[in-house]
Amino acid sequence: MTTLSQAQIERFNEEGFLVVKGALEDSDLNPVIEEYEAYIDVRARQLQGEGKIKQLYEGEPFDRRLACICREHNEVYGELDIMRMRGRASFEFLRNENLMDLVEGIVGPEITCSPIQHIRPKLPDGLTPGGHDQHVVPWHQDAGVTWEEADPYFILTVWIPMTEATQENGCLEIIPRVHGKGLLRHERQGGTHIAEELMPGEEGVPLPVRKGDLIFIHKEIPHRSTPNRTDQIRWSIDLRYQKTGTPTGRPFHPDFVARSRANPASVLTDYETWRDRWVEALAKSKGVSGHRWK
């Protein structure tokens, strides 16, 4: 079991972020990667059968195959987020024991997995449908993409690279040590972002990380992600965790208990229940925006 040291916890509290090198093993992440590889392979064969792509690109690695497919046809790109694909391995990872051991150091022993959960394949610049990549985001606080109900409560962002994240392919950039001052006003034009006149004056710090590392971010820390200037895909996982019983700021999407020392039976372990909750919630919440800004 890997846990955070007291020094790491203090560093997070002071800086508003923490990079944990070698936090996860291949055995933690590979089931998710293999699940996505299998799904992309099935969809590639369907697209080829429909005459939409000429090649399957079977010899390409995980960080290139989807990009090759999307150069011919990008239909599959919009199907890959966690709540859309709803894979079993992805659900299991949300409450991965090694991950929960680390999260517990910040959140405490009663942990809820927020419905703000994403798997992001950041394609090479220019390949995304319509030319706009939702995984290229301007400066924002994660507190700014929830409803007001969550404002008084701490929410931890966990950012996990599935492949290497570099400055060239659009790793995270943050502005440290500006948390504790509350939520800044955001605007929606060109993506939800901090109003320009309210931006902190400090320079952004790039956070290149490798598979197995993770980044913890306080919900008030400004951060952004820049375009992918390589020919490979920057795959990442983007999750939120908080103390059980506190509002998530997305009441129309399903959260669940991921760890409980006080009541272990409350932890959701049934994949079908999680899957079906997402199917129902997505159907009922069409047209509802999780972003409060106009």
Backbone as CSV, one residue per row, in Angstrom:
resi,resn,N_x,N_y,N_z,CA_x,CA_y,CA_z,C_x,C_y,C_z
1,MET,0.847,-1.198,0.000,0.000,0.000,0.000,0.881,1.247,0.000
2,THR,0.655,2.165,-0.959,1.362,3.435,-1.026,0.452,4.530,-0.507
3,THR,0.950,5.283,0.459,0.181,6.398,1.004,1.020,7.666,0.928
4,LEU,0.375,8.794,1.052,1.088,10.058,1.049,1.807,10.265,2.380
5,SER,2.987,10.835,2.307,3.695,11.208,3.527,3.125,12.514,4.070
6,GLN,3.431,12.806,5.313,2.978,14.073,5.882,3.572,15.246,5.129
7,ALA,4.808,15.091,4.665,5.447,16.163,3.900,4.717,16.411,2.582
8,GLN,4.260,15.345,1.938,3.512,15.503,0.686,2.170,16.193,0.927
9,ILE,1.500,15.822,2.001,0.214,16.447,2.328,0.408,17.932,2.609
10,GLU,1.448,18.265,3.353,1.744,19.664,3.645,2.093,20.422,2.373
11,ARG,2.814,19.787,1.455,3.161,20.434,0.189,1.904,20.720,-0.622
12,PHE,0.971,19.753,-0.637,-0.291,19.988,-1.344,-1.037,21.165,-0.737
13,ASN,-1.128,21.196,0.578,-1.857,22.268,1.240,-1.229,23.629,0.970
14,GLU,0.087,23.672,0.861,0.791,24.938,0.639,0.759,25.359,-0.821
15,GLU,1.006,24.419,-1.731,1.141,24.738,-3.148,-0.190,24.676,-3.901
16,GLY,-1.129,23.895,-3.386,-2.394,23.709,-4.089,-2.356,22.616,-5.133
17,PHE,-1.226,21.938,-5.240,-1.108,20.803,-6.153,0.008,19.895,-5.648
18,LEU,0.025,18.682,-6.164,1.070,17.731,-5.802,1.254,16.747,-6.936
19,VAL,2.492,16.590,-7.406,2.830,15.557,-8.380,3.375,14.361,-7.608
20,VAL,2.769,13.202,-7.815,3.224,11.975,-7.162,3.817,11.073,-8.245
21,LYS,5.119,10.947,-8.249,5.804,10.140,-9.252,5.671,8.652,-8.917
22,GLY,5.437,7.838,-9.941,5.358,6.397,-9.743,4.254,5.979,-8.804
23,ALA,3.155,6.721,-8.805,2.060,6.443,-7.869,1.324,5.156,-8.196
24,LEU,1.231,4.825,-9.485,0.452,3.675,-9.937,1.326,2.738,-10.751
25,GLU,0.941,1.462,-10.742,1.657,0.441,-11.510,0.962,0.212,-12.847
26,ASP,1.679,-0.453,-13.758,1.052,-0.845,-15.028,-0.199,-1.681,-14.773
27,SER,-0.160,-2.497,-13.720,-1.306,-3.363,-13.420,-2.546,-2.555,-13.017
28,ASP,-2.357,-1.316,-12.569,-3.488,-0.449,-12.250,-4.112,0.124,-13.520
29,LEU,-3.267,0.555,-14.455,-3.730,1.290,-15.629,-3.983,0.424,-16.850
30,ASN,-3.257,-0.682,-16.978,-3.348,-1.470,-18.216,-4.739,-2.037,-18.493
31,PRO,-5.507,-2.464,-17.479,-6.868,-2.934,-17.797,-7.720,-1.868,-18.489
32,VAL,-7.567,-0.603,-18.092,-8.312,0.477,-18.746,-7.822,0.669,-20.173
33,ILE,-6.500,0.678,-20.346,-5.926,0.836,-21.687,-6.366,-0.306,-22.593
34,GLU,-6.325,-1.522,-22.085,-6.722,-2.685,-22.892,-8.205,-2.625,-23.256
35,GLU,-9.026,-2.120,-22.351,-10.455,-1.964,-22.634,-10.671,-0.978,-23.783
36,TYR,-9.943,0.105,-23.771,-10.064,1.094,-24.844,-9.473,0.572,-26.152
37,GLU,-8.380,-0.138,-26.067,-7.816,-0.733,-27.282,-8.811,-1.685,-27.930
38,ALA,-9.479,-2.499,-27.113,-10.453,-3.465,-27.638,-11.637,-2.747,-28.269
39,TYR,-12.123,-1.693,-27.620,-13.267,-0.952,-28.162,-12.906,-0.286,-29.484
40,ILE,-11.737,0.344,-29.534,-11.295,1.007,-30.766,-11.115,-0.002,-31.889
41,ASP,-10.630,-1.198,-31.561,-10.466,-2.235,-32.577,-11.822,-2.657,-33.149
42,VAL,-12.798,-2.869,-32.277,-14.143,-3.245,-32.741,-14.734,-2.153,-33.624
43,ARG,-14.622,-0.917,-33.190,-15.192,0.181,-33.964,-14.459,0.390,-35.286
44,ALA,-13.152,0.161,-35.290,-12.401,0.287,-36.538,-12.890,-0.734,-37.562
45,ARG,-13.145,-1.945,-37.114,-13.629,-2.986,-38.027,-15.028,-2.645,-38.547
46,GLN,-15.851,-2.053,-37.674,-17.174,-1.631,-38.132,-17.059,-0.511,-39.171
47,LEU,-16.197,0.452,-38.908,-16.020,1.567,-39.843,-15.464,1.089,-41.181
48,GLN,-14.544,0.137,-41.125,-14.016,-0.402,-42.379,-15.102,-1.154,-43.137
49,GLY,-15.912,-1.913,-42.415,-16.999,-2.644,-43.056,-18.029,-1.733,-43.694
50,GLU,-18.167,-0.522,-43.141,-19.101,0.459,-43.699,-18.460,1.327,-44.781
51,GLY,-17.208,1.046,-45.081,-16.508,1.806,-46.111,-16.059,3.183,-45.681
52,LYS,-15.993,3.445,-44.367,-15.640,4.773,-43.869,-14.141,4.938,-43.655
53,ILE,-13.424,3.830,-43.453,-11.961,3.879,-43.407,-11.419,2.750,-44.267
54,LYS,-10.203,2.938,-44.776,-9.598,1.961,-45.673,-8.732,0.963,-44.934
55,GLN,-8.141,1.399,-43.816,-7.216,0.543,-43.083,-7.668,0.407,-41.630
56,LEU,-7.213,-0.683,-40.984,-7.494,-0.896,-39.568,-6.395,-0.339,-38.669
57,TYR,-5.208,-0.140,-39.205,-4.069,0.378,-38.449,-3.757,-0.491,-37.230
58,GLU,-3.860,-1.797,-37.414,-3.660,-2.733,-36.301,-2.256,-2.684,-35.721
59,GLY,-1.281,-2.314,-36.536,0.098,-2.299,-36.050,0.474,-1.053,-35.272
60,GLU,-0.423,-0.095,-35.209,-0.114,1.155,-34.516,-0.304,1.003,-33.002
61,PRO,0.541,1.653,-32.201,0.416,1.565,-30.741,-0.766,2.383,-30.230
62,PHE,-1.035,2.236,-28.951,-2.177,2.888,-28.313,-2.158,4.400,-28.504
63,ASP,-0.976,5.008,-28.474,-0.915,6.467,-28.568,-0.913,6.979,-30.006
64,ARG,-1.187,6.087,-30.987,-1.235,6.521,-32.386,-2.445,5.991,-33.155
65,ARG,-2.978,4.820,-32.768,-3.976,4.169,-33.614,-5.226,5.029,-33.809
66,LEU,-5.772,5.586,-32.747,-6.981,6.390,-32.874,-6.743,7.582,-33.796
67,ALA,-5.569,8.195,-33.702,-5.264,9.338,-34.568,-5.261,8.922,-36.037
68,CYS,-4.709,7.769,-36.325,-4.697,7.273,-37.705,-6.122,7.053,-38.210
69,ILE,-6.968,6.462,-37.363,-8.364,6.231,-37.740,-9.070,7.563,-37.967
70,CYS,-8.855,8.516,-37.067,-9.557,9.798,-37.151,-9.129,10.618,-38.364
71,ARG,-7.949,10.371,-38.881,-7.554,11.085,-40.100,-8.435,10.684,-41.281
72,GLU,-8.978,9.465,-41.216,-9.900,9.019,-42.265,-11.354,9.317,-41.897
73,HIS,-11.702,9.060,-40.641,-13.088,9.256,-40.206,-13.085,9.366,-38.685
74,ASN,-13.693,10.418,-38.136,-13.563,10.669,-36.689,-14.819,10.351,-35.884
75,GLU,-15.659,9.477,-36.395,-16.914,9.147,-35.717,-16.706,8.591,-34.313
76,VAL,-15.676,7.769,-34.134,-15.482,7.083,-32.861,-15.001,8.035,-31.757
77,TYR,-14.451,9.160,-32.147,-13.848,10.073,-31.175,-14.833,10.503,-30.093
78,GLY,-16.080,10.766,-30.457,-17.069,11.247,-29.504,-17.666,10.180,-28.608
79,GLU,-17.219,8.944,-28.749,-17.801,7.830,-27.996,-16.947,7.401,-26.805
80,LEU,-15.831,8.071,-26.546,-14.785,7.483,-25.712,-14.727,7.983,-24.275
81,ASP,-15.509,8.999,-23.908,-15.447,9.449,-22.521,-16.045,8.379,-21.606
82,ILE,-15.708,8.445,-20.331,-16.088,7.395,-19.384,-17.592,7.136,-19.394
83,MET,-18.373,8.217,-19.302,-19.821,8.031,-19.166,-20.474,7.622,-20.481
84,ARG,-19.774,7.745,-21.585,-20.302,7.326,-22.890,-19.951,5.877,-23.185
85,MET,-18.690,5.492,-22.944,-18.284,4.118,-23.212,-18.699,3.172,-22.079
86,ARG,-18.592,3.674,-20.855,-19.080,2.952,-19.669,-18.493,1.542,-19.567
87,GLY,-17.174,1.455,-19.642,-16.513,0.155,-19.576,-16.347,-0.355,-18.159
88,ARG,-16.326,-1.657,-18.015,-16.176,-2.267,-16.686,-14.832,-1.930,-16.060
89,ALA,-13.754,-2.014,-16.836,-12.428,-1.721,-16.287,-12.324,-0.262,-15.851
90,SER,-12.982,0.627,-16.601,-12.974,2.047,-16.221,-13.682,2.236,-14.884
91,PHE,-14.824,1.580,-14.693,-15.525,1.660,-13.414,-14.659,1.126,-12.280
92,GLU,-14.017,-0.014,-12.492,-13.176,-0.591,-11.449,-12.036,0.352,-11.078
93,PHE,-11.507,1.069,-12.082,-10.393,1.971,-11.787,-10.831,3.139,-10.919
94,LEU,-12.069,3.581,-11.031,-12.543,4.717,-10.251,-12.417,4.486,-8.750
95,ARG,-12.402,3.236,-8.328,-12.224,2.918,-6.904,-11.019,1.990,-6.706
96,ASN,-10.036,2.088,-7.599,-8.790,1.334,-7.502,-8.160,1.527,-6.121
97,GLU,-7.778,0.439,-5.494,-7.298,0.500,-4.115,-6.041,1.353,-3.979
98,ASN,-5.085,1.216,-4.899,-3.866,2.026,-4.815,-4.181,3.507,-4.972
99,LEU,-5.110,3.825,-5.858,-5.523,5.210,-6.026,-6.232,5.724,-4.783
100,MET,-7.138,4.921,-4.224,-7.878,5.346,-3.037,-6.949,5.549,-1.841
101,ASP,-5.906,4.733,-1.717,-4.954,4.917,-0.620,-4.318,6.297,-0.664
102,LEU,-4.027,6.776,-1.876,-3.423,8.099,-2.035,-4.448,9.210,-1.836
103,VAL,-5.627,9.042,-2.410,-6.681,10.047,-2.272,-7.070,10.222,-0.808
104,GLU,-7.070,9.132,-0.052,-7.457,9.198,1.359,-6.569,10.161,2.141
105,GLY,-5.309,10.295,1.730,-4.406,11.210,2.421,-4.841,12.657,2.340
106,ILE,-5.613,13.005,1.307,-6.081,14.376,1.124,-7.544,14.527,1.528
107,VAL,-8.391,13.593,1.112,-9.840,13.711,1.294,-10.293,13.151,2.632
108,GLY,-9.576,12.136,3.133,-10.017,11.446,4.329,-10.584,10.080,3.981
109,PRO,-11.050,9.315,4.975,-11.425,7.916,4.759,-12.803,7.687,4.152
110,GLU,-13.635,8.729,4.064,-14.976,8.583,3.498,-14.992,9.309,2.149
111,ILE,-14.860,8.551,1.064,-14.565,9.120,-0.250,-15.689,8.846,-1.231
112,THR,-16.199,9.912,-1.833,-17.171,9.793,-2.915,-16.502,10.147,-4.235
113,CYS,-16.806,9.364,-5.264,-16.345,9.647,-6.619,-17.360,10.561,-7.289
114,SER,-16.937,11.758,-7.622,-17.798,12.734,-8.291,-18.165,12.239,-9.685
115,PRO,-19.321,12.671,-10.220,-19.652,12.322,-11.603,-18.820,13.088,-12.629
116,ILE,-18.027,14.056,-12.190,-17.109,14.723,-13.124,-15.914,13.797,-13.293
117,GLN,-15.977,12.979,-14.296,-14.969,11.939,-14.538,-14.792,11.790,-16.047
118,HIS,-13.551,11.831,-16.485,-13.284,11.831,-17.922,-12.075,10.970,-18.268
119,ILE,-12.140,10.355,-19.438,-10.951,9.831,-20.101,-10.796,10.636,-21.376
120,ARG,-9.614,11.245,-21.551,-9.414,12.230,-22.604,-8.343,11.776,-23.602
121,PRO,-8.733,11.480,-24.836,-7.727,11.257,-25.883,-7.493,12.570,-26.637
122,LYS,-6.446,13.284,-26.264,-6.164,14.558,-26.945,-5.456,14.259,-28.262
123,LEU,-6.180,14.458,-29.356,-5.657,14.156,-30.678,-4.645,15.209,-31.117
124,PRO,-3.805,14.870,-32.087,-2.952,15.892,-32.694,-3.790,17.072,-33.174
125,ASP,-3.243,18.261,-33.025,-3.965,19.485,-33.348,-4.547,19.440,-34.755
126,GLY,-5.839,19.750,-34.870,-6.496,19.810,-36.164,-7.281,18.576,-36.543
127,LEU,-7.204,17.501,-35.738,-7.884,16.248,-36.093,-9.274,16.111,-35.481
128,THR,-9.614,16.945,-34.521,-10.882,16.753,-33.822,-12.068,17.210,-34.667
129,PRO,-13.237,16.596,-34.460,-14.425,16.968,-35.234,-14.747,18.450,-35.092
130,GLY,-14.962,19.106,-36.204,-15.305,20.523,-36.189,-14.144,21.445,-35.911
131,GLY,-12.944,20.869,-35.729,-11.760,21.680,-35.493,-11.596,22.160,-34.069
132,HIS,-12.566,21.859,-33.176,-12.465,22.288,-31.785,-12.215,21.078,-30.900
133,ASP,-11.146,21.133,-30.135,-10.794,20.033,-29.239,-11.220,20.387,-27.819
134,GLN,-12.192,19.656,-27.277,-12.677,19.918,-25.922,-11.621,19.605,-24.870
135,HIS,-10.550,18.931,-25.257,-9.480,18.613,-24.326,-8.369,19.658,-24.336
136,VAL,-8.519,20.689,-25.148,-7.671,21.878,-25.079,-8.496,22.934,-24.359
137,VAL,-8.110,23.263,-23.130,-8.966,24.124,-22.299,-8.188,25.345,-21.822
138,PRO,-8.859,26.506,-21.756,-8.201,27.733,-21.277,-8.065,27.726,-19.760
139,TRP,-7.444,28.772,-19.230,-7.260,28.886,-17.780,-8.611,28.859,-17.059
140,HIS,-8.744,27.955,-16.108,-9.985,27.834,-15.340,-9.689,27.211,-13.986
141,GLN,-10.640,27.312,-13.079,-10.622,26.571,-11.823,-11.663,25.462,-11.925
142,ASP,-11.367,24.286,-11.381,-12.374,23.232,-11.428,-13.597,23.579,-10.580
143,ALA,-13.441,24.471,-9.609,-14.597,24.966,-8.863,-15.547,25.728,-9.783
144,GLY,-15.040,26.212,-10.913,-15.857,26.990,-11.824,-16.713,26.174,-12.760
145,VAL,-16.581,24.860,-12.732,-17.390,24.015,-13.614,-18.343,23.135,-12.813
146,THR,-18.730,23.642,-11.642,-19.760,22.985,-10.829,-20.821,24.015,-10.462
147,TRP,-21.990,23.535,-10.048,-23.039,24.427,-9.555,-22.645,24.978,-8.180
148,GLU,-23.341,26.048,-7.780,-23.022,26.753,-6.540,-23.121,25.869,-5.300
149,GLU,-23.915,24.826,-5.361,-24.110,23.973,-4.182,-22.792,23.404,-3.649
150,ALA,-21.801,23.258,-4.527,-20.537,22.654,-4.126,-19.508,23.664,-3.635
151,ASP,-19.801,24.965,-3.754,-18.797,25.982,-3.447,-18.199,25.878,-2.046
152,PRO,-18.969,25.576,-0.999,-18.375,25.556,0.343,-17.513,24.322,0.634
153,TYR,-17.450,23.366,-0.281,-16.861,22.074,0.045,-15.608,21.799,-0.785
154,PHE,-14.696,21.063,-0.179,-13.444,20.703,-0.850,-13.678,19.563,-1.837
155,ILE,-13.156,19.731,-3.036,-13.174,18.679,-4.054,-11.761,18.546,-4.602
156,LEU,-11.276,17.344,-4.674,-9.924,17.063,-5.157,-9.958,16.610,-6.612
157,THR,-9.186,17.274,-7.443,-8.997,16.815,-8.820,-7.808,15.871,-8.874
158,VAL,-7.976,14.747,-9.567,-6.903,13.777,-9.771,-6.690,13.631,-11.273
159,TRP,-5.513,13.988,-11.737,-5.183,13.951,-13.170,-4.111,12.883,-13.392
160,ILE,-4.429,11.920,-14.264,-3.592,10.727,-14.407,-3.243,10.522,-15.879
161,PRO,-1.955,10.553,-16.245,-1.584,10.264,-17.630,-1.638,8.760,-17.918
162,MET,-2.264,8.402,-19.032,-2.230,7.014,-19.497,-1.062,6.798,-20.465
163,THR,-0.595,7.892,-21.060,0.618,7.920,-21.877,1.405,9.148,-21.433
164,GLU,2.619,9.285,-21.884,3.435,10.415,-21.441,2.791,11.743,-21.830
165,ALA,2.762,12.686,-20.877,2.243,14.034,-21.120,3.422,14.995,-21.102
166,THR,3.638,15.684,-22.216,4.766,16.590,-22.380,4.250,17.982,-22.723
167,GLN,5.138,18.957,-22.711,4.739,20.295,-23.130,4.342,20.295,-24.604
168,GLU,4.974,19.432,-25.395,4.678,19.385,-26.825,3.278,18.830,-27.089
169,ASN,2.834,17.844,-26.301,1.509,17.268,-26.572,0.411,17.809,-25.655
170,GLY,0.718,18.847,-24.887,-0.328,19.529,-24.132,-0.513,19.044,-22.715
171,CYS,0.588,18.931,-21.950,0.459,18.574,-20.532,-0.242,19.705,-19.779
172,LEU,-0.636,19.429,-18.551,-1.262,20.464,-17.737,-0.273,21.576,-17.406
173,GLU,-0.798,22.795,-17.310,-0.070,23.932,-16.757,-0.909,24.494,-15.609
174,ILE,-0.261,24.855,-14.510,-0.997,25.364,-13.348,-0.374,26.666,-12.857
175,ILE,-1.142,27.391,-12.058,-0.625,28.547,-11.332,-0.728,28.196,-9.856
176,PRO,0.380,27.860,-9.203,0.322,27.375,-7.821,0.106,28.492,-6.805
177,ARG,-0.269,28.072,-5.613,-0.321,28.927,-4.425,-1.327,30.076,-4.511
178,VAL,-2.373,29.922,-5.304,-3.404,30.967,-5.348,-4.740,30.443,-4.831
179,HIS,-4.737,29.258,-4.218,-5.963,28.704,-3.656,-6.231,29.344,-2.293
180,GLY,-7.457,29.158,-1.813,-7.842,29.740,-0.538,-8.458,31.118,-0.662
181,LYS,-8.528,31.625,-1.893,-9.103,32.953,-2.121,-10.498,32.872,-2.729
182,GLY,-10.976,31.663,-2.936,-12.323,31.494,-3.447,-12.385,31.389,-4.957
183,LEU,-13.611,31.336,-5.449,-13.872,31.154,-6.872,-13.813,32.483,-7.610
184,LEU,-13.074,32.508,-8.706,-13.028,33.674,-9.581,-14.163,33.601,-10.591
185,ARG,-14.596,34.752,-11.079,-15.639,34.768,-12.101,-15.103,34.176,-13.402
186,HIS,-15.916,33.329,-14.003,-15.562,32.697,-15.269,-16.495,33.207,-16.374
187,GLU,-16.091,32.984,-17.593,-16.894,33.290,-18.771,-16.957,32.053,-19.649
188,ARG,-17.965,31.991,-20.521,-18.171,30.800,-21.344,-17.611,30.916,-22.763
189,GLN,-17.372,32.108,-23.237,-16.963,32.282,-24.626,-15.619,31.608,-24.883
190,GLY,-15.579,30.741,-25.916,-14.343,30.034,-26.234,-13.956,29.002,-25.197
191,GLY,-14.948,28.451,-24.493,-14.684,27.512,-23.407,-14.752,28.230,-22.074
192,THR,-15.163,27.535,-21.028,-15.260,28.158,-19.713,-13.873,28.554,-19.224
193,HIS,-13.680,29.835,-18.925,-12.352,30.308,-18.536,-12.477,31.463,-17.554
194,ILE,-11.427,31.674,-16.783,-11.385,32.786,-15.836,-11.411,34.098,-16.616
195,ALA,-12.243,35.030,-16.166,-12.304,36.339,-16.815,-10.898,36.941,-16.861
196,GLU,-10.537,37.450,-18.019,-9.151,37.878,-18.258,-8.660,38.875,-17.216
197,GLU,-9.513,39.801,-16.814,-9.079,40.831,-15.877,-8.870,40.291,-14.464
198,LEU,-9.323,39.065,-14.196,-9.175,38.452,-12.876,-8.057,37.424,-12.807
199,MET,-7.385,37.193,-13.935,-6.322,36.193,-13.960,-5.182,36.575,-13.016
200,PRO,-4.691,35.615,-12.204,-3.510,35.891,-11.384,-2.324,36.279,-12.266
201,GLY,-1.455,37.109,-11.725,-0.329,37.590,-12.516,0.831,36.626,-12.614
202,GLU,0.817,35.549,-11.838,1.923,34.605,-11.834,1.991,33.813,-13.143
203,GLU,3.189,33.379,-13.487,3.388,32.559,-14.672,2.874,31.138,-14.422
204,GLY,2.363,30.510,-15.491,1.960,29.119,-15.392,3.163,28.186,-15.331
205,VAL,2.978,27.076,-14.627,4.038,26.077,-14.479,3.614,24.808,-15.210
206,PRO,4.371,24.360,-16.233,4.018,23.119,-16.907,4.330,21.913,-16.026
207,LEU,3.491,20.861,-16.123,3.662,19.661,-15.310,3.771,18.424,-16.213
208,PRO,4.921,18.216,-16.863,5.086,16.987,-17.647,5.143,15.772,-16.731
209,VAL,4.419,14.722,-17.090,4.361,13.502,-16.273,4.319,12.285,-17.184
210,ARG,4.659,11.142,-16.612,4.668,9.882,-17.340,3.579,8.948,-16.830
211,LYS,3.297,7.919,-17.599,2.375,6.886,-17.135,2.845,6.357,-15.784
212,GLY,1.917,6.283,-14.842,2.235,5.859,-13.483,2.296,7.004,-12.497
213,ASP,2.557,8.226,-12.997,2.517,9.411,-12.138,1.061,9.875,-12.002
214,LEU,0.813,10.765,-11.050,-0.485,11.440,-10.990,-0.306,12.831,-10.413
215,ILE,-1.301,13.671,-10.654,-1.287,15.046,-10.159,-2.552,15.283,-9.347
216,PHE,-2.393,15.755,-8.115,-3.506,16.209,-7.302,-3.602,17.731,-7.437
217,ILE,-4.820,18.261,-7.604,-5.022,19.688,-7.778,-6.182,20.157,-6.905
218,HIS,-5.964,21.219,-6.156,-7.031,21.871,-5.388,-8.014,22.504,-6.361
219,LYS,-9.296,22.504,-6.034,-10.319,22.963,-6.981,-10.240,24.457,-7.287
220,GLU,-9.449,25.226,-6.507,-9.318,26.656,-6.774,-8.035,27.012,-7.516
221,ILE,-7.227,26.032,-7.848,-5.966,26.296,-8.560,-6.241,26.470,-10.057
222,PRO,-5.898,27.606,-10.657,-6.070,27.773,-12.103,-5.152,26.826,-12.878
223,HIS,-5.698,26.241,-13.916,-4.889,25.380,-14.769,-5.465,25.376,-16.175
224,ARG,-4.668,24.918,-17.112,-5.094,24.870,-18.501,-4.380,23.729,-19.200
225,SER,-4.781,23.504,-20.458,-4.166,22.477,-21.294,-4.060,23.039,-22.707
226,THR,-2.887,22.945,-23.288,-2.611,23.546,-24.594,-2.723,22.500,-25.708
227,PRO,-2.730,22.933,-26.980,-2.889,21.975,-28.085,-1.764,20.939,-28.159
228,ASN,-2.100,19.828,-28.764,-1.159,18.734,-28.981,-0.435,18.970,-30.303
229,ARG,0.851,19.311,-30.215,1.633,19.636,-31.406,2.452,18.447,-31.905
230,THR,2.071,17.239,-31.512,2.777,16.042,-31.961,1.856,15.216,-32.854
231,ASP,2.364,14.078,-33.326,1.527,13.180,-34.130,1.014,12.007,-33.311
232,GLN,1.129,12.103,-31.975,0.650,11.064,-31.072,-0.496,11.597,-30.217
233,ILE,-1.192,10.697,-29.533,-2.324,11.066,-28.690,-1.868,11.172,-27.237
234,ARG,-2.290,12.219,-26.564,-2.062,12.335,-25.128,-3.304,11.814,-24.424
235,TRP,-3.241,10.557,-23.966,-4.353,9.951,-23.242,-4.225,10.281,-21.751
236,SER,-5.343,10.675,-21.124,-5.311,10.971,-19.691,-6.658,10.660,-19.048
237,ILE,-6.630,10.522,-17.722,-7.825,10.310,-16.909,-7.957,11.495,-15.964
238,ASP,-9.161,12.022,-15.831,-9.413,13.253,-15.084,-10.594,12.993,-14.151
239,LEU,-10.332,12.917,-12.836,-11.345,12.500,-11.875,-11.479,13.518,-10.750
240,ARG,-12.579,13.442,-9.994,-12.810,14.273,-8.813,-13.249,13.378,-7.655
241,TYR,-12.713,13.663,-6.463,-13.108,12.947,-5.250,-13.358,13.957,-4.137
242,GLN,-14.267,13.592,-3.219,-14.631,14.487,-2.130,-15.187,13.690,-0.962
243,LYS,-15.349,14.368,0.167,-15.889,13.709,1.351,-17.332,13.295,1.096
244,THR,-17.644,12.065,1.434,-19.006,11.552,1.253,-20.001,12.393,2.047
245,GLY,-21.112,12.702,1.381,-22.152,13.520,1.995,-22.125,14.967,1.565
246,THR,-21.064,15.377,0.848,-20.988,16.747,0.349,-21.471,16.792,-1.095
247,PRO,-22.110,17.888,-1.525,-22.654,17.973,-2.879,-21.552,18.070,-3.937
248,THR,-21.811,17.456,-5.067,-20.800,17.390,-6.127,-20.837,18.583,-7.070
249,GLY,-21.943,19.334,-7.067,-22.096,20.396,-8.047,-22.590,19.902,-9.388
250,ARG,-22.873,18.623,-9.486,-23.499,18.021,-10.665,-24.622,17.083,-10.194
251,PRO,-25.683,17.622,-9.613,-26.702,16.774,-8.998,-27.478,15.936,-9.999
252,PHE,-27.388,16.244,-11.265,-28.111,15.522,-12.300,-27.325,14.339,-12.857
253,HIS,-26.108,14.117,-12.375,-25.294,12.972,-12.780,-24.926,12.148,-11.544
254,PRO,-24.664,10.854,-11.713,-24.511,9.963,-10.549,-23.123,9.967,-9.925
255,ASP,-23.060,10.215,-8.624,-21.843,9.978,-7.858,-21.975,8.617,-7.173
256,PHE,-20.928,8.178,-6.503,-21.025,6.939,-5.720,-19.912,6.898,-4.691
257,VAL,-20.125,6.121,-3.641,-19.116,5.950,-2.604,-18.032,5.015,-3.126
258,ALA,-16.779,5.519,-3.129,-15.653,4.747,-3.646,-14.832,4.100,-2.537
259,ARG,-14.882,4.664,-1.327,-14.239,4.049,-0.156,-14.939,4.549,1.092
260,SER,-15.093,3.656,2.063,-15.644,4.042,3.357,-15.038,3.158,4.433
261,ARG,-14.314,3.767,5.351,-13.788,3.023,6.499,-14.891,2.779,7.525
262,ALA,-15.845,3.711,7.615,-16.915,3.610,8.611,-18.011,2.655,8.181
263,ASN,-18.272,2.592,6.863,-19.374,1.772,6.364,-18.977,1.138,5.029
264,PRO,-18.125,0.120,5.038,-17.639,-0.478,3.794,-18.755,-0.983,2.878
265,ALA,-19.893,-1.361,3.451,-20.994,-1.875,2.634,-21.601,-0.797,1.745
266,SER,-21.314,0.478,2.031,-21.880,1.563,1.225,-21.129,1.775,-0.090
267,VAL,-19.962,1.158,-0.235,-19.164,1.314,-1.458,-19.882,0.628,-2.618
268,LEU,-19.999,1.339,-3.727,-20.625,0.755,-4.910,-19.619,-0.140,-5.621
269,THR,-19.927,-1.432,-5.687,-19.050,-2.389,-6.351,-19.700,-3.025,-7.573
270,ASP,-20.966,-2.738,-7.805,-21.698,-3.392,-8.882,-21.597,-2.571,-10.173
271,TYR,-20.922,-3.126,-11.142,-20.699,-2.424,-12.407,-22.003,-2.092,-13.117
272,GLU,-22.934,-3.044,-13.188,-24.185,-2.821,-13.924,-24.991,-1.657,-13.333
273,THR,-24.972,-1.532,-12.003,-25.680,-0.419,-11.367,-25.087,0.912,-11.798
274,TRP,-23.755,1.013,-11.755,-23.071,2.243,-12.183,-23.381,2.553,-13.646
275,ARG,-23.283,1.537,-14.490,-23.562,1.714,-15.930,-24.989,2.200,-16.160
276,ASP,-25.938,1.554,-15.519,-27.346,1.898,-15.745,-27.692,3.285,-15.197
277,ARG,-27.059,3.675,-14.101,-27.289,5.023,-13.570,-26.847,6.088,-14.572
278,TRP,-25.718,5.831,-15.248,-25.248,6.793,-16.241,-26.182,6.835,-17.450
279,VAL,-26.640,5.691,-17.890,-27.566,5.666,-19.030,-28.808,6.489,-18.714
280,GLU,-29.382,6.285,-17.542,-30.590,6.995,-17.143,-30.325,8.489,-16.977
281,ALA,-29.204,8.829,-16.323,-28.903,10.237,-16.056,-28.644,11.014,-17.339
282,LEU,-27.941,10.417,-18.278,-27.674,11.110,-19.539,-28.959,11.362,-20.323
283,ALA,-29.874,10.410,-20.248,-31.150,10.588,-20.946,-31.977,11.706,-20.319
284,LYS,-31.968,11.788,-18.990,-32.800,12.766,-18.291,-32.198,14.173,-18.275
285,SER,-30.869,14.277,-18.443,-30.205,15.569,-18.254,-29.856,16.269,-19.560
286,LYS,-30.413,15.821,-20.661,-30.141,16.485,-21.936,-30.549,17.954,-21.850
287,GLY,-29.644,18.821,-22.268,-29.919,20.253,-22.240,-29.549,20.930,-20.940
288,VAL,-29.164,20.158,-19.909,-28.761,20.735,-18.640,-27.267,21.027,-18.681
289,SER,-26.858,22.221,-18.269,-25.453,22.585,-18.279,-24.865,22.472,-16.885
290,GLY,-23.723,21.844,-16.795,-23.016,21.771,-15.510,-22.237,23.023,-15.211
291,HIS,-22.129,23.936,-16.201,-21.390,25.168,-16.018,-22.365,26.297,-15.710
292,ARG,-22.121,27.054,-14.662,-23.072,28.066,-14.200,-22.960,29.383,-14.977
293,TRP,-21.905,29.576,-15.737,-21.606,30.889,-16.311,-22.348,31.078,-17.645
294,LYS,-22.749,32.305,-17.917,-23.423,32.631,-19.152,-22.443,33.249,-20.132
